[in-house]
Amino acid sequence: MAFEVWWIQVGLTLAQLRACAALDAVVDEVSSPAVSIGGLADFLRDWHGVDVRLLRLPPDSTLRLSLRSCPVGLLADALARALDIQWCYTKDKLIFCPKSTGDSTASGAYLRDTEAIVGRLRRAFPGCEGSAERAPPESPESHLNPDGPVSLAVDPAGICVAGRRRIAEMRFDEAARCLEALSRVSHPFHPEAVARMKKRCALLKALCGEAPVSALLAADRVSSVAILRPGAPALKLPAQIVERKGRLVVLRTERGIVVGLPERRFREEDSVPAAQWLKERTLEMERREAALSAAPLDRQARELLALARMAKAHGFPGRGADYLERAIGMEALEHVLATDYVARPELMRLWREATGRAPSGGAQAASSQEAR
């Protein structure tokens, strides 16, 4: 007598149910005209305790979104659809990656899990509404247009000056356009000098170019608020209170994300005019800079990079560019790049080439091994 054994699964697996439970925290309201996926990853990590990983994605991919009554899982799905990428939740991590990835972490069964999770969350949260879409690239802040009129070919010295000025203003994309235009016209400068300037610009952008300028610079008042999170310490941050809608408090963060949350999760600890808040940030930068000389050299280099981002965020690009130049001029930056930027080994080569440093013995061996 022959027997057939059938195994039929009805409903979600245990792993899928755990993922739904981890991603069902509701974002009452979130919107932004232009926010990077890196900024949204920070938002999900800080506000909702979700461990977000971006695999081979540019962190400055920009989105325009407006969502209400949306669980974290459906928010993740909306972001992925807008950017034409894929996502999955595995090993307590929310992972975003390109569709054409060879990484087994975000393929096969994990992506089938994603479809099941999204279906379950859509049925559980029918009130979720809104949209997310890729935001168009920002128009250049400068009148300079390397691909436009021929005026650039007339004054290569002026292009060079404009490039240096934009580096000093921490407008690295515009500086790169200037230098690219310079490489396409006849000029009296040594080609190696122009190439080194381009590498220096690329290095500065990599170290600080993604640091956002605070959206609170345009606010009238800035509040110190505490966001109460279940099972975690309160998240304290500066924000602008945009409005109160019934029991919902609407805040604007430094990244320009507008978030609505229930009043029970919100506590305002202080509120000052924006000018006073900015003055306090300036004094903080001055205190941190004054304390540099007592710190070890590698800590000085790290602190200079942090100060550069802080200066850019608070509207002091000239000071930020100075901090950056001081950082890349330090030999101790080699140790910082080797330990803090392990995932970006190209920065070490870029730093050496941009500053005219010869590779160290270990680096030469590693470079030789990589070539083989």
C-alpha positions in Angstrom: 0.0 0.0 0.0 1.4 3.4 -1.0 1.1 6.5 1.1 1.5 10.1 0.1 2.3 12.8 2.7 1.3 16.4 1.9 2.5 19.4 3.9 0.4 22.5 3.5 1.2 25.8 5.1 -1.7 28.2 5.7 -0.9 31.8 6.7 2.4 33.3 7.6 5.5 31.6 8.8 6.9 32.3 12.3 9.7 34.4 10.7 7.2 36.4 8.7 5.0 37.0 11.8 8.0 38.2 13.7 8.8 40.6 10.9 5.3 42.0 10.9 5.4 42.5 14.6 8.8 44.4 14.2 7.4 46.6 11.4 3.9 47.4 12.5 4.7 50.5 14.5 2.5 53.2 13.0 4.0 56.5 11.7 1.0 58.8 12.2 2.2 61.4 9.7 5.5 62.0 7.8 6.3 64.2 4.9 9.1 66.0 3.2 9.6 67.7 -0.2 13.1 66.3 -0.5 14.8 63.9 1.9 17.6 61.4 1.3 17.1 57.7 1.9 20.0 58.1 4.4 17.9 60.6 6.3 14.9 58.3 6.3 17.1 55.5 7.5 18.2 57.6 10.4 14.6 58.5 11.1 13.5 54.9 11.2 16.5 54.0 13.3 16.2 56.8 15.9 12.4 57.2 16.1 11.3 53.6 15.8 14.4 51.5 16.8 14.6 49.8 13.4 18.1 48.7 12.3 18.3 49.9 8.7 21.1 48.9 6.3 21.7 50.4 2.9 23.5 48.0 0.7 25.3 49.6 -2.3 22.8 52.4 -2.4 23.8 56.1 -2.7 22.7 57.6 0.7 21.7 60.8 -1.0 19.0 59.3 -3.3 16.2 61.8 -2.7 12.6 61.2 -2.1 9.4 63.3 -1.9 6.9 61.7 0.4 3.7 62.3 2.3 2.3 59.4 4.3 -0.3 59.1 7.1 -1.3 56.2 9.4 1.4 54.1 7.9 3.2 51.2 9.6 7.0 51.1 9.2 6.8 48.1 6.9 4.5 49.9 4.4 6.7 53.0 4.6 9.7 50.8 3.7 7.7 49.3 0.8 6.7 52.8 -0.5 10.4 54.0 -0.4 11.6 50.9 -2.2 8.9 51.3 -5.0 9.7 55.0 -5.4 13.4 54.3 -5.8 12.9 51.1 -7.8 14.9 49.1 -5.3 14.1 46.1 -3.2 13.9 45.5 0.6 13.6 42.7 3.0 13.6 42.1 6.8 15.9 39.5 8.0 18.0 38.9 11.2 16.3 41.9 12.9 17.5 44.2 10.1 15.6 46.2 7.5 17.7 46.0 4.3 17.4 48.1 1.2 19.5 47.1 -1.9 19.4 47.4 -5.7 17.3 44.9 -7.6 20.3 43.7 -9.5 22.2 42.5 -6.5 24.1 39.3 -6.1 23.8 39.5 -2.3 21.9 36.4 -1.0 20.8 38.4 2.0 18.1 40.2 0.0 17.1 37.5 -2.5 15.0 34.4 -2.9 13.0 33.4 0.1 13.6 36.7 1.8 11.9 38.6 -1.0 9.0 36.2 -0.9 8.8 37.0 2.8 8.5 40.7 1.9 5.5 40.1 -0.3 3.8 38.2 2.5 4.6 40.9 5.1 3.3 43.7 2.8 0.1 41.8 2.2 -0.5 41.2 5.9 0.3 44.9 6.8 -2.0 46.2 4.0 -4.9 44.1 5.4 -4.1 45.1 9.0 -3.8 48.9 8.2 -6.3 49.8 5.5 -6.2 53.4 6.6 -2.6 53.9 5.4 -2.6 56.6 2.7 -0.2 58.9 0.8 2.6 58.6 -1.6 6.4 58.5 -2.1 8.2 59.3 -5.2 11.7 60.0 -6.4 12.4 63.7 -6.1 13.9 65.4 -9.2 17.6 66.5 -8.7 18.0 69.9 -7.3 18.8 72.7 -9.7 22.3 74.0 -9.4 22.7 76.8 -6.9 25.1 78.6 -9.2 24.6 80.3 -12.5 27.6 78.4 -13.7 26.6 75.7 -16.3 29.5 73.8 -17.8 27.3 72.3 -20.5 25.7 75.6 -21.4 26.9 78.7 -23.2 30.5 79.0 -24.3 31.4 81.6 -21.8 33.3 79.0 -19.8 35.8 78.4 -22.6 36.7 82.1 -22.5 38.1 82.4 -19.0 39.7 79.3 -17.7 41.2 81.2 -14.8 37.7 82.3 -13.8 36.5 78.7 -13.8 39.4 77.7 -11.6 38.7 80.6 -9.1 35.0 79.6 -9.1 35.9 76.0 -8.4 38.1 77.0 -5.4 35.4 79.4 -4.1 32.7 76.6 -4.2 35.0 74.2 -2.4 35.4 76.9 0.3 31.6 77.2 0.4 31.3 73.4 0.7 29.3 73.3 -2.6 31.2 70.3 -3.8 28.9 69.3 -6.7 29.3 72.7 -8.2 33.0 72.7 -7.6 33.2 69.4 -9.4 31.3 70.8 -12.4 33.8 73.7 -12.5 36.8 71.4 -12.5 35.2 69.1 -15.1 34.6 72.2 -17.3 38.2 73.2 -16.8 39.4 69.8 -18.0 37.5 70.2 -21.3 38.9 73.6 -22.3 42.4 74.9 -23.1 44.0 76.3 -20.0 47.5 77.3 -18.7 47.4 75.1 -15.6 49.4 71.9 -15.2 47.2 68.8 -15.8 48.4 67.1 -12.7 47.4 70.2 -10.6 43.9 70.1 -12.1 43.6 66.3 -11.5 44.7 66.8 -7.9 42.1 69.5 -7.4 39.4 67.1 -8.7 40.5 64.4 -6.3 40.6 66.8 -3.4 37.1 67.9 -4.2 35.9 64.3 -4.4 37.6 63.5 -1.1 36.0 66.5 0.7 32.6 65.6 -0.7 33.0 62.0 0.5 33.9 63.1 4.0 31.3 65.9 4.4 29.2 66.4 1.2 26.3 64.3 2.4 25.9 66.3 5.7 22.6 68.1 5.4 22.0 71.8 6.1 19.7 72.1 9.0 16.1 72.9 8.1 15.8 74.7 11.4 17.8 77.6 10.1 14.5 79.0 8.6 12.5 78.5 11.8 11.3 81.3 14.1 11.8 79.2 17.3 13.6 75.9 18.0 12.5 73.6 20.7 14.4 70.9 22.6 12.0 68.0 22.6 11.9 64.4 24.0 10.3 61.7 21.9 9.1 58.9 24.2 9.8 55.4 22.7 8.5 52.2 24.2 11.2 50.0 25.6 14.0 52.6 24.8 15.3 55.8 26.3 13.6 59.0 25.2 15.0 60.5 22.0 16.1 64.1 22.6 16.6 66.4 19.6 16.0 70.0 18.4 12.9 70.5 16.3 10.4 73.1 15.2 6.9 72.7 16.4 4.9 73.3 13.2 1.4 72.9 14.7 -0.8 71.0 17.0 -3.8 69.1 15.4 -6.0 67.8 18.2 -3.9 65.2 20.0 -1.3 65.2 17.2 1.9 67.3 17.5 3.6 68.1 14.1 7.4 68.6 14.3 10.0 69.5 11.7 13.4 67.9 12.2 16.8 69.2 11.3 16.7 67.1 8.1 13.4 68.7 7.1 11.2 65.7 7.8 7.8 66.8 9.0 6.6 64.2 11.6 3.2 64.0 13.3 3.0 62.0 16.5 0.6 61.6 19.4 0.9 64.1 22.1 1.4 61.3 24.7 4.8 60.5 23.0 6.0 64.1 23.0 7.5 66.3 25.7 8.8 69.9 25.1 11.7 70.7 27.4 12.7 74.1 26.2 12.0 76.6 23.4 14.2 79.5 22.3 14.4 81.9 19.3 16.2 80.4 16.4 18.9 83.1 16.6 19.7 82.1 20.2 19.7 78.4 19.3 22.2 79.2 16.5 24.4 81.2 18.8 24.5 78.3 21.3 25.6 76.0 18.4 28.3 78.4 17.5 29.6 78.6 21.1 29.5 74.8 21.2 31.7 74.6 18.1 34.1 77.1 19.7 34.3 75.1 22.9 35.0 71.8 21.0 37.6 73.5 18.9 39.4 74.9 21.9 39.5 71.4 23.5 41.2 69.9 20.4 44.8 70.5 21.5 44.4 68.3 24.5 43.2 65.3 22.6 45.2 62.5 20.8 45.9 63.2 17.2 43.4 60.6 15.8 40.7 62.0 18.0 41.6 65.5 16.8 41.1 64.4 13.2 37.7 62.8 14.0 36.6 65.9 15.9 37.6 68.1 13.0 35.5 66.1 10.6 32.5 66.2 13.1 33.0 70.0 13.4 33.0 70.4 9.7 29.6 68.6 9.4 28.3 70.7 12.3 29.5 73.9 10.7 27.9 73.1 7.4 24.6 72.0 9.0 24.3 75.3 10.9 25.1 77.7 8.0 28.9 78.2 8.5 30.4 76.7 5.3 33.5 78.8 5.5 34.3 77.5 8.9 33.4 73.9 7.9 35.7 74.0 4.9 38.5 75.2 7.2 37.9 72.3 9.6 37.9 69.9 6.6 41.2 71.2 5.2 42.8 70.9 8.7 41.6 67.3 9.0 42.9 66.2 5.6 46.2 67.8 6.3 46.8 65.6 9.4 48.8 62.4 9.1 46.5 61.0 11.8 43.7 61.0 9.3 45.2 57.8 7.8 44.3 55.9 11.0 40.8 57.4 11.0 40.2 56.4 7.4 41.6 52.9 8.0 39.4 52.3 11.1 36.2 54.4 10.6 35.8 54.0 6.8 36.6 50.3 6.4 33.7 50.0 3.9 35.2 52.7 1.7 38.9 51.7 1.1 39.0 54.1 -1.9 39.0 57.1 0.4 42.5 56.1 1.6 43.9 56.2 -2.0 42.0 59.4 -2.7 43.4 61.1 0.4 47.0 60.2 -0.5 46.6 61.3 -4.1 44.8 64.5 -3.3 47.4 65.5 -0.7 50.4 64.2 -2.5 51.3 61.6 0.1 53.1 58.4 -0.8 51.4 55.2 0.3 52.7 53.6 3.5 54.5 50.3 3.3 51.4 48.4 4.4 49.2 50.3 2.0 51.6 49.5 -0.9 51.5 45.8 -0.1 47.7 45.9 0.1 47.6 47.9 -3.2 49.9 45.3 -4.8 47.8 42.5 -3.5 44.6 44.1 -4.8 46.2 44.5 -8.2 47.1 40.8 -8.3 
